Amino acid sequence: MDRLYLLAAADADVAAQITIGERIRPWSVQSWTGFVGQWDDRVWSREFGEVDYRCEGQVIGIETGYIKRDPIAWFCTHRHHPKRGNEPYRFSYLFRYGFELRPGEHAVRLPDDPRIKLLAATLARNPNDDVAPAAALYDDFTGRRPIELRHTYPSPPVPLHEGLDQLATVVLDRRSRFEDLRMGPPVSTDVADQSAGRGVIVRFVDGDGEFRPHPRSGAAGDTLPRLNDGQAAENDSDTSRCSWFDNEGRVVVDLQQSMRLERINTFSRQRGDRARQFFSLWGSNAPTLPDPGFAHGGQGEWTLLAVVDTRELGRGGVHGSSVEPSLGQDHIGPFRYLLWVTPLATGTFFTEFDVHAAP
């Protein structure tokens, strides 16, 4: 017998040593799972879930391709997790390692490393191991240089509210029912509701197509009637009573007259991330509607009322926010125009805006 074969794998790629007779040999044992090779792989600016409905992201780097060389003796297409059950496409491997035996070598000392799992050891006479290929039988990425990107993305726009103090305070809540929210459920008795007969209309800002809502958001022309019709989503999958944006969104409410406000409530409901609210709320008492498409620093006659962020409250369910007067104040405003600005890809399923006038 002139060859020693070991069937083994490790918890991770391990560099160890094996002693055959008096000779100490390096022994690198490959991980039992994971990729054994891949082509150049893109590095993204954000993490993607196994099921991910968000498509945006920026390529910020390239991981150089590689191929591991240990000979695969056995593999399987999936693993079994003790609690989650089958894990499809989580490949697993065992590897064959061969070592030359010289005359008089009768002892083998294995490395004392619990990460290495040895499943079998065999002695054999195998002259075929002396055969070497004349050329590489598959891709060899050895010595490849790191890949450098020639394209750089422009810096993201500065949030409209950055560096500004907000005028009002914010109350946030998340429940399974609207009725349990701290600010109460949506109502049809506020001054912005269609049933109030004040002619209040909720309009979205087109921005040359940049800020258009999702096609299924119930838009009628440039209006979003679902947001002030007094009807809230009935469950976490009810999209028929919601309006939403897949990009930045801007929504304007004209109260038709200047008035002091007691509170401005915003409600959303949906599964997962799409229930969470993140927006800035602005007010203006100008005689005509100021430009709602302004960039950072160009707000003009718009006043930042509040920045609303319910993301830390969790995913899914009913989210409510209430913008209320600051401590010591009994009203907000007066204002005639209100502007909601949702950042890029927030995707909140808004179901109702309620605006309550101060007594």
N, C-alpha and C positions, 0 to 999 in steps of 0.2 A: 504494500500500500504506500502510495507516495503523495496522497492528497488528503487534507482534512477539510470537510465541508460543515459549515454551521448554518442553521436556519434561524434567523433572528430578526428583531426589529427593536426600536427604542421609543421612549416617550417623546423624544425630540432628537434632532440630529446630534449625535454624540461623537466626540473624538476621544478614543480610548487606546489602550495597549493590550496585546495578548502575548503571552510568553510561550514559545514552543521550544521545548528542550531548554537550552540556555539563551536562545535568541529572543529578543524583545522586538515585536512587530507592531507597527501602528495599525489600529483597527477603527475605522470610522463606520458607525452603525447609523442607518438612516431611520427617520421617523416612520412609525407604523401607519400614519395617516397624513392627509394634506396633499398638496400638489407635488408630483415628482418632476414637473416641468411646465412651463408656460411661455408664451410669446410675450413681447413687450406689453406691459399692462399699464393702463392709464391710472393716474392718481387724481382723485376728484376733490373739490373744495368742500364737500360735505359727505357724510356717511349715508349709504343707501340701505334701507331695510330689505329683508328677503321679499316682502311684498311692499312696493313703494309706488305711489301714484303721482309723486312729484317728479317731473322730468328735468327740472332745471339743475344746473351744476356747471362748474368750470373745471377744465383739465388743468391742473397746476404742476404736473410732473409726469414722468414715465419711469416705471420700475423696469429695469432691464430684464429681458427674458433669460431663462436658465433651463437646464436639463440636468437632473441628478443622475448619477451613473451607476448606482448599485443595482445589480441584476435582480429583477423581481422573480421570486419563485412562486408566489401565490398572491392573488388579489380578490377583493370582493367589491361589489358596487354600492354597498350601503352599510351603515353601522346600526347597532341596537343600543339605544340609550335606556338605562334602568328605569327611568320615569317617563320619558317622552316617547318611547317606543322607537319605531323605525326612523332613521335619519337618511333619507334618500340622497344619492349622489355624494355621500361622504365616503369616499373610497378608502380602503384599508389594504395594507400590504404586509407580506413577509419577504425577506430577502435572503439570497444565497451568497454566502461568503466562503471562498476557497483559499486554502493556505498550503504551500509546499511543505512536505515532510522530508527531512534529510535522514540518512541512515543513523541509527543510534538515538534518534529523538523519540522518546516514549512518554513524555509528560507534557501536558498543556495546562497553563495557569490562566484562567479567565479574569477579566477586569472586575474589581469589586465596585460595581456601579449599578445601583438598583434601577436605573433608567433603562438598562439593556435587558431585553427579554429573549432568552435562548430557548428554542423549542425543540431542536434536534441537533445531534452531532453524528457525522458519518465519516468512516474511512473508506477510501476507494483508490483504485488505480485508473487514472483517466488521462491518457495522452492527448485527448482532444483539447485540453486546456492550454496546450502549447501552441495551438493555432491562433494566429493574430490576423485581423482584417487588414487588407491592403489600404483601405481608406475608411473614414468614419462612416458608420452605417446609418447614422441619423444626425440631426443638427448638433453642432458643437458651438456653444456660446462663450467658450473660454476666452478670457482676455478682452471681451467687448468693453468699450468705453461707455460711461454714462451718457444718456441721451439728454441733450439740452433743448429746451423749447425756444423757438424763435419768436413765438407770439406771446405777448403779455396782455392781460385783460385790463381795461381801464378800471380805475378805482370805483367802487360802488358809490352811488349818489349819497350825499350827506342827508340824513333824515331831516325832514322839514322842521321838526320840533327841537333839534339839537341846539343847546345853548340858550333856550328860551325858558322862562318861568311860566308855569301854568297858573291860570286865574282861579280855578275851582279845585275842589277835592273830588276824590273818586271812591265809590263803594263798589266792591266786587263780590260775586258769589257764584257758586256752582252747586246745582242740586239735580235730582232726578225728575222733579216736577217744577213747573213755573210757579205754582202756588206756594212753594216753600222758599222762594228766593227772599232775601232780606229786603229788596226793593219792591217786592210784590210782583204779580204776574203782569203781562201786557194787558192794556185796557183799550177801550174804544172811546173813552171820555176825555182824552187829552186834546190839546188844541191843534195838534198836527194830524189827527185821525180824519180820514175821509168823511166819516159820519158827522163830524163837527160842523160841516158846511162852510168852512172858512176858505175853501179853495186852495188848501195847502197841497203841494205836489212835491214828491220826491223825485229828483232828477239826477242822473249820473252825468259826469263830465266825460265827454268823448276823448278829448285830447288827441285829435287826428287819428282815432282808432287805438290809441295807446292805453286808454283806461276803460275800455268797453267791458261790460259784465259778461258772464258766461251766457251762451245762447239760450240755455234753459232757465234763465233767471226770471222769466216772466216780464221782460222789458216790453213796454208799449211806446214805440218811438224812443225818446230819450228819458222816459220815466220808468220808475220801479214801483208800481202800485202795491206790490206785496208788502212793502215796508211800512205802510201806514193804513192798512185796511182793517186793523183790529183783529186779525186772525193769525194765530201763532202755529208753528209746526206741531203736529199731534204726536209725533214719535221721532226717534233718532234717525229714521230713514226717510222722513217726509220732506222731499225737496220741492213739492208743489206750492209750499207756502214760504219759501226762502229765496233770497237773491244772493249771489256770490260772484267773486272775481277770481280768476286764476292768475292775474297779474295785479299790478297796483290798481286800486280802485278809489274813485273820488265821487262822493255823493253829496248833493246840495239840497237843503230844505229851505224854501222861502216861506216864512210864516205870514207873509202878506202885510205885516205891520210890525213896527218895533214894539217889543214887549219885554218886561222883566220875567225871568224864568226861575222856577222853583227847583226843577231838576230835569235832566235829560237822560232817559233810560234806553239802553240798547240791549236787545235780546238775540240770542243765537241758539241753535240746537242742531246737532248732527253727531255722527259717530267719529271716533278718533280725533285727529288734530283739527278737523274742520269745525268743531264747536268752539274752539278757543278764540278769544277776541284779542286783537292787537291793532290799535288805530289811534290816531290823534284827532281830537275834536276842536274845531275852530268856530269862532263867531264873528259876525260883523254887523255893524249898525249903519253902514254906508247907505246913502240914498238909492244907489243902484248896486247890483251884484258886482263885487270886486272879482278880479281874475282868479278863478279857482284852480288854475293850472300852474300856479307859481312854483318856483324852485326854492331851495333853502336860501334864506336871507331876503327873499323877495315877497314876503307875505303882505306887504302894503297895509291895507285896512283890515286885514284879518288878525284876530287876537287868539292866541292859543288858550283854549279853555282847559284841556286836560289831555294826558296821554293814558290810554286805557290798555291794560295788559293782564289778561286772565290766564295766561299760558301756564303759570305755576300752579293753578288750581287743579290741573289734570286734564285728561282727554275725555271727549265724549260728554253726553248729557246736555243739560240746560245751563247755559252761562248767561249771567246778567251783570250789567254794569250801570251805575247811576252816577252821573256828574252833578254835583251839588255845590251850593255856595260854600266858600271858605269859612273857617271858624270866625264868628263874629259878624258875618254877613247874612242877610235874610233873603237875598236873591242873587241871580247871575244876570249881568247885562245892564241895560237893555240891549237886545240884539234882534235883528230881523232875519239874518241869514245864518244858517249852521252848515258846517262842512265836515264830513267824515272822510279821513284819508287812511286807507289801509295800505301797508307797505307791500312790496313785491311778493307774490306767492303766499300771502297769508291764507287766502282761500276760505275765510270764515263764511258759514252759512247763516247770514243774518235773516231773522224772521220778523222783527218789528222794531220800529223806532217810536218811542213815546216822548213827547215834549209837553211838560206841565208848566203852565203859567203861574207866577207867584201871585198870592192874594192881593 
